[in-house]
Amino acid sequence: MVIERAKRNKVTITLSSSIDSYGLQRLIDYVKYLEATAKSKAKQAEVDQLADEVNASWWTKNKRRFIK
């Protein structure tokens, strides 16, 4: 693995092609999450509440697909 700091605040990571693609995708998703939320001022409690609301709404709309 090679990590290089490039111009314009960029980092280049070079990996062997033998690396597990599933694990690599999870790592990339996590890094995208960190980048997307870096400037967020939301508190964890607010995020948790929003997630609960979204999950409840989804379940209300979709439970008939799972429970017959």
JOKAFEN-V144907 format. One record per pair of residues at least 24 apart in sequence whose C-alpha atoms are under 7 Angstrom apart, sorted by the first residue. I is the first residue (numbers start at 1). GAP is how many residues later the second one is. If there is no record, write none. Layout:
i:I gap:GAP
i:I gap:GAP
This chain:
none
